[in-house]
């Protein structure tokens, strides 16, 4: 049986969050559908990728959109953050 530990860290870069992400098997990044939130989520996904490379292991990372209107979110994605959309 596998253990499951959930860690909720602050939504800004800090050493504690980096240590938690480096130790994790998976990282879930909650975000609202606004352009600023999507941009920050993209930065976090890229940070997880860098931490995974440094740790020499895979760390899965996914974005969870909160309070998102599907049409509104797709429009904002197509207007701005294509890189985040490509990560899905």
Secondary structure as GFF3:
##gff-version 3
##sequence-region A 1 88
A	DSSP	alpha_helix	15	23	.	.	.	ID=ss1
A	DSSP	beta_strand	26	31	.	.	.	ID=ss2
A	DSSP	alpha_helix	35	55	.	.	.	ID=ss3
A	DSSP	beta_strand	60	65	.	.	.	ID=ss4
A	DSSP	alpha_helix	70	79	.	.	.	ID=ss5
A	DSSP	alpha_helix	82	87	.	.	.	ID=ss6
###
